[in-house]
C-alpha cells in the first residue's frame, strides 16, 4: 500500500465510530510509522478530527508523530496547515511543543523555513494559544515570534 492509500484510510476512519475503524486506523498509523519518514507526518495529519468518537486513540496519532525521527518538527508544522477540521488537535500538538524547552528553541528557525501559508497559520494558532492562556504560554510564544527572521 502506498502513502496516499494510507492517508485515505486515516481520513475515512478518523471519526473512529466503530471497532473496525479503530483497528484499521491504528494499523495504518503503525504501518506509516514503520517507514520512519518525517515527510509522512503531513499524510498522518490528515487523520486528525476534532469530533472523533475516541480521543484516546487519536492521541496515539500525536504520539506517533512525535516518535518519528529526523526533521519531524518541520513536517509537523507543514501538516498542521492541513488540519483545518482538527484545529483543537493542532493546538494540542503545539501545546506539547510549547511545554518542551528544547523544542521551543528549534521552533523559530523551523518557522523561518516554512512556506508562507504554513507560517501564517501556525502564527495564528500560537497567538490564539497565547490569548487563551497568557500566563502559561506568553513567554514561549513571544520568544518564538521574536526570534523569527522571516516576515511574519
N, C-alpha and C positions, 0 to 999 in steps of 0.2 A: 504494500500500500504506500502511495506517495504522500508527501506532506499536505498537499491540497485536499486529498481524500480524508486525511486525519483531521484537518481543520474543519471540514464539512461535518464530520461526525461530532466533534466538540460543539459546533454551533447548533446542530439539530438536537443534541441531547442535553444542552446546558440548563434547561429548566429542571432537570433531574426529577421528573414526575413519576417514573416507575423504577422498579428494581433493575430492570434490564437496561434502562437509560443510565443508571448509576454505574452498573457493571461495565458497559461499553465506554462510558466517559472515563472511568478510572483506567481501563485497559488502554485506551487511546493516549491518555496522558503518559502512562508508563512507556508506551512504545515511542512516543516523541522524545521523551527524556533519554531513552536508550541511545539516541544518536548524539547526545551531548553537544548539540549545535546551538549556540546562543541565538543565531538568526531565527530559529524555530520558535523563540519566545513570542514573536509577533503573531505567528499562527496560533499559538496557545492562548493568547489574549482574547481571541475570538470566542473562546469558551466561557468567558465570564458573563454573568447575567444577574442584575440586581434582584429580580423577582424569582430567583431559584427556589425550589422546594427544599433544598438541603444545603444549608450554608457550610456545614462541617465538611462535606465532600468538596465543595467549591474551595474551601481553604486548602485542600490538597493541591489544587492548581497553583495557589500562591506559593506553597512550599516547593512545588516542582519547579516553578520559575526561579525561585531563589537558589535551588540546588544546581542549576546548570552553570557550569564554569565559564570562563572566558569573559567576554565583553557583555555580560548579562545586563548591566545597568543601562547601557546604551539601547540595547534591543528591547528592554522592558519599557523604556520611555517611548520608543517608536511604537510599541504595541499598545500602550495606554491610549494613544491617539485613536485607535480603532475600537475603543471600549465605550462608545457613546451610550450604549444600553446598559452599561455597568459602571456608571460614574462613582457609585459608592465603593465598588471593588477597586477602582482606580485610586481612590483616596486611601483605602486600606493599604494598598501597596506603598503608596507614598508615606503614610504614617510609619510603616515599618522601616522605610529608608530614613525618615527623619528621626527615628529613635536609635539610629546607629551612627555614632560619631565618625567612624571610618568611612562609611558610605556617604555621609554629608560632605566630607572633604572632596570626594570624587565628583559630586553632582555638578558643580559649576562648569568644569571642563567638558563633561558629558553633554550638558545643556548647550554649550557653545558649538558642539559638533552636530547637533540635531538639525534637521530641516526646519525651516521657519514655522510651518504649521504645527509640528510636534512641539517645538519650543513654546509657542504661544499657548497651546492647550495645557501643557504642564505648568507654565507660569500661572495661568488662570486657576488651576487646581491648587497650587501651592498657596496662592493668595486667599483662596476660599478656606483652606485648612487654617491658615493664619487667622482669618477673621472668626472662624468657629471656635478656636481655642488659642487665643492670643498668648496667654501665659505659658502654655506648653510649647508652642511651635514658632512664635515670632522670631526668636533669636536664630533658629536654624534657617527659616525661610529668608530672613533678612541677610544672613551670611551668604546663602546660595545666590540670591539675586544680586547682592553687592559684588560678588566675585566673578559674575559672568562678564565676559568680554564683548560678546556679540550683541547686536541690537536686540532689545527685548520686545 
